[in-house]
Amino acid sequence: MVTLQLNQLSVPPGQRLLLRDISWQAFEDILAELGDHRASRLAYSNGTLEIRMPLPEHEKAKVIIGDLLKALLDELDMDWESFGSTTFKRQDMGYGIEPDDCFYIQNQAQMIGKKRLDLSIDPPPDLAIEVDVTSKTQVSAYEALGVPEIWRYDDGKLQINVLRGGAYVESATSPTFPMLPLTDALIQFLDVSSTEGTRPALRAFRKWVREQTDR
């Protein structure tokens, strides 16, 4: 048997590495060794560990979508707590996932000031954002952890997935913002950010939200 150290593994941007037959303790040890300040994203599913290295286009898209969501929440006077790419895991379920971004909205009050999470006690995030450039989102992990809503961006399209009966179904609207046609609007202003810049896109998006809610 050949044994490799983590520092011997190199995952180029835009690529992913799959490791099989990884125990939960090994997963925990890898998380500890890699630390929190890293560019890679990890996903664990019943013994299979995926390590992926995002491309710049992935990071750009996830930041802009997260900024648009924050602007939307702000315009609607809704409180939130963002937990970014925090590792969400439950040993009893055999799953661990690191979203591109995630938000507590309905459950934000109980998450204020939280520095450590225990999903056997704490709720999962209310909304997760995933940009499927490097690899496809492992929805099974989100289903097991009970995340109510995922926004998935892939190839210029935004898909809203809502958890119903333990499985995700595609929805035309977000249950968090049912009054707004967000799938088209977010793509529109994401495109604006790529041609005119982030600040003009956010400013125009805020104006659009106000026009929609003033009707």
C-alpha positions as CSV (number, residue, x, y, z in Angstrom):
1,M,0.0,0.0,0.0
2,V,1.3,3.5,-1.0
3,T,0.7,6.2,1.6
4,L,0.7,9.8,0.5
5,Q,0.8,13.0,2.6
6,L,-1.6,15.8,1.9
7,N,1.3,18.1,1.0
8,Q,2.1,15.7,-1.9
9,L,-1.3,16.3,-3.5
10,S,-1.8,19.2,-5.9
11,V,-5.2,20.0,-7.3
12,P,-5.0,22.6,-10.2
13,P,-7.7,25.3,-10.5
14,G,-10.8,24.0,-12.2
15,Q,-10.0,20.4,-11.2
16,R,-11.1,18.0,-8.5
17,L,-9.7,15.0,-6.7
18,L,-11.8,12.1,-5.4
19,L,-10.5,10.0,-2.5
20,R,-12.5,6.8,-1.7
21,D,-12.7,4.7,1.5
22,I,-12.0,7.7,3.7
23,S,-13.2,7.2,7.2
24,W,-15.0,10.0,9.1
25,Q,-12.0,10.4,11.4
26,A,-9.7,10.7,8.4
27,F,-12.1,13.4,7.0
28,E,-11.9,15.3,10.3
29,D,-8.1,14.9,10.3
30,I,-7.9,16.3,6.7
31,L,-10.1,19.2,7.6
32,A,-7.8,20.0,10.5
33,E,-4.6,19.7,8.5
34,L,-5.9,21.8,5.6
35,G,-7.2,24.5,8.0
36,D,-9.8,27.2,7.4
37,H,-7.7,29.5,5.3
38,R,-7.6,27.7,2.0
39,A,-8.9,28.0,-1.5
40,S,-10.0,24.4,-1.9
41,R,-13.6,23.2,-1.2
42,L,-14.3,19.8,0.4
43,A,-17.4,17.5,0.2
44,Y,-17.7,14.2,2.0
45,S,-20.3,11.6,1.3
46,N,-20.3,8.2,3.0
47,G,-16.6,7.5,2.6
48,T,-15.9,9.5,-0.6
49,L,-14.1,12.8,-0.2
50,E,-14.0,15.3,-3.0
51,I,-11.4,18.1,-3.0
52,R,-12.0,20.7,-5.7
53,M,-10.1,23.9,-6.6
54,P,-12.3,26.7,-7.9
55,L,-11.5,28.8,-11.0
56,P,-11.5,32.6,-10.8
57,E,-14.8,32.6,-12.8
58,H,-16.3,30.4,-10.1
59,E,-15.2,32.8,-7.3
60,K,-16.4,35.9,-9.1
61,A,-19.8,34.5,-9.8
62,K,-20.3,33.3,-6.2
63,V,-19.3,36.7,-4.8
64,I,-21.6,38.6,-7.0
65,I,-24.6,36.4,-6.4
66,G,-23.9,36.6,-2.7
67,D,-23.7,40.4,-2.9
68,L,-27.0,40.5,-4.9
69,L,-28.6,38.4,-2.2
70,K,-27.4,40.7,0.6
71,A,-28.6,43.8,-1.4
72,L,-32.0,42.1,-1.8
73,L,-32.3,41.3,1.9
74,D,-31.2,44.8,2.8
75,E,-33.8,46.3,0.5
76,L,-36.5,44.1,2.0
77,D,-35.4,45.0,5.5
78,M,-34.7,41.4,6.3
79,D,-32.0,40.3,8.8
80,W,-29.4,37.7,7.9
81,E,-26.3,36.0,9.0
82,S,-23.8,34.8,6.4
83,F,-21.6,31.8,7.2
84,G,-19.7,31.7,3.9
85,S,-18.1,28.4,3.1
86,T,-18.3,27.0,6.6
87,T,-18.0,23.2,6.8
88,F,-21.4,21.7,7.6
89,K,-21.1,18.1,8.7
90,R,-22.9,15.4,10.7
91,Q,-21.1,12.1,11.5
92,D,-24.3,10.2,12.2
93,M,-25.4,10.9,8.6
94,G,-22.0,10.5,7.0
95,Y,-22.1,13.8,5.1
96,G,-20.0,17.0,5.1
97,I,-20.3,19.9,2.7
98,E,-18.8,23.4,2.2
99,P,-21.2,25.6,0.2
100,D,-19.8,28.4,-1.9
101,D,-21.9,30.7,0.3
102,C,-24.7,30.3,2.7
103,F,-27.2,32.4,4.7
104,Y,-29.3,32.1,7.8
105,I,-32.4,34.2,7.2
106,Q,-35.4,32.6,9.0
107,N,-33.1,31.3,11.7
108,Q,-30.7,34.3,11.8
109,A,-31.5,35.4,15.3
110,Q,-30.2,32.2,16.9
111,M,-27.0,32.3,14.9
112,I,-25.8,35.7,15.9
113,G,-22.4,35.4,17.4
114,K,-22.0,31.7,16.7
115,K,-18.4,30.6,16.3
116,R,-18.9,26.8,16.4
117,L,-21.7,24.8,14.8
118,D,-23.2,21.5,15.9
119,L,-25.8,20.4,13.4
120,S,-27.3,18.0,15.9
121,I,-28.4,21.1,17.8
122,D,-28.1,24.1,15.4
123,P,-30.2,24.4,12.3
124,P,-28.7,24.1,8.8
125,P,-28.4,27.3,6.7
126,D,-31.7,28.5,5.3
127,L,-30.2,29.2,1.8
128,A,-27.0,27.9,0.2
129,I,-25.4,29.2,-3.0
130,E,-23.5,26.9,-5.3
131,V,-21.7,27.7,-8.5
132,D,-21.3,24.6,-10.6
133,V,-18.2,25.4,-12.6
134,T,-15.5,23.0,-11.3
135,S,-18.0,20.2,-10.4
136,K,-21.7,19.5,-9.8
137,T,-23.2,20.2,-6.4
138,Q,-23.7,17.1,-4.3
139,V,-27.3,17.6,-3.5
140,S,-27.5,14.4,-1.5
141,A,-25.4,16.1,1.2
142,Y,-27.7,19.1,1.3
143,E,-30.8,16.8,1.4
144,A,-29.3,14.8,4.3
145,L,-28.5,18.0,6.3
146,G,-31.9,19.5,5.5
147,V,-31.0,22.8,3.8
148,P,-34.3,24.2,2.7
149,E,-33.2,26.1,-0.4
150,I,-30.2,26.0,-2.8
151,W,-29.4,28.5,-5.6
152,R,-27.4,26.8,-8.2
153,Y,-25.6,28.8,-10.9
154,D,-24.3,26.9,-14.0
155,D,-23.5,27.9,-17.5
156,G,-25.2,31.2,-17.3
157,K,-28.4,29.9,-15.7
158,L,-29.7,30.1,-12.2
159,Q,-31.8,27.2,-10.7
160,I,-33.7,27.4,-7.5
161,N,-34.0,24.1,-5.7
162,V,-36.4,23.7,-2.8
163,L,-36.4,20.8,-0.3
164,R,-39.8,19.0,-0.4
165,G,-40.4,15.6,1.2
166,G,-36.6,15.1,1.7
167,A,-35.7,15.7,-1.9
168,Y,-35.0,18.8,-4.0
169,V,-37.4,20.0,-6.7
170,E,-36.8,22.9,-9.1
171,S,-38.9,25.9,-8.3
172,A,-39.8,28.9,-10.5
173,T,-39.6,31.2,-7.4
174,S,-37.8,31.3,-4.1
175,P,-39.9,30.5,-1.1
176,T,-37.9,33.1,0.8
177,F,-38.8,35.8,-1.8
178,P,-42.0,34.5,-3.5
179,M,-42.9,37.9,-4.8
180,L,-39.9,38.3,-7.1
181,P,-38.9,36.6,-10.4
182,L,-35.3,36.1,-9.3
183,T,-34.1,33.4,-11.6
184,D,-34.1,35.8,-14.6
185,A,-33.3,39.0,-12.6
186,L,-30.2,37.6,-10.9
187,I,-28.7,36.5,-14.2
188,Q,-29.5,39.9,-15.8
189,F,-27.6,41.8,-13.1
190,L,-24.9,39.2,-13.0
191,D,-24.4,40.0,-16.7
192,V,-24.4,43.7,-15.9
193,S,-21.6,43.2,-13.4
194,S,-19.4,41.6,-16.1
195,T,-19.8,44.5,-18.5
196,E,-20.3,47.6,-16.3
197,G,-18.8,46.5,-13.0
198,T,-20.0,45.3,-9.6
199,R,-21.1,48.6,-8.1
200,P,-23.3,49.6,-11.1
201,A,-24.9,46.2,-11.1
202,L,-25.7,46.3,-7.4
203,R,-27.1,49.8,-7.7
204,A,-29.3,48.8,-10.7
205,F,-30.5,45.7,-8.8
206,R,-31.5,47.7,-5.8
207,K,-33.5,50.0,-8.0
208,W,-35.2,47.0,-9.7
209,V,-36.1,45.5,-6.3
210,R,-37.7,48.8,-5.2
211,E,-39.7,49.0,-8.4
212,Q,-40.9,45.4,-8.0
213,T,-41.9,45.8,-4.3
214,D,-43.6,49.3,-4.9
215,R,-46.1,47.8,-7.3
